[in-house]
Amino acid sequence: MTVLRSIVLFALAAVAEIGGAWLVWQGVREHKGLLWMGAGVLALGAYGFVATLQPDANFGRILAAYGGVFVAGSLGWAMLLDGFRPDRWDLAGAALCLLGVAVIMYAPRS
């Protein structure tokens, strides 16, 4: 149950951070305005709170592992919302990052 909770929290954090950054990008680069930017800033703030809910108490471990989730999640977000088509190297890199997340977060420790 702890691993499942952790995975769900990583997914929520990814939606908040990647979504927030995307909203800011849309507001600034695509000229969609202050409302988009403000929503992005709120989502980015929510990401910070979601990360604190992880069962592991080590800030460095959580943020290091989340980096791998961010890489894979960013590619997924770009595919769904921007029509981006990753190549095999993008996919291989994302898979390596997720493997790193699994090792960092879920390897047995004494």
Disulfide bonds with the S-S distance in Angstrom:
none
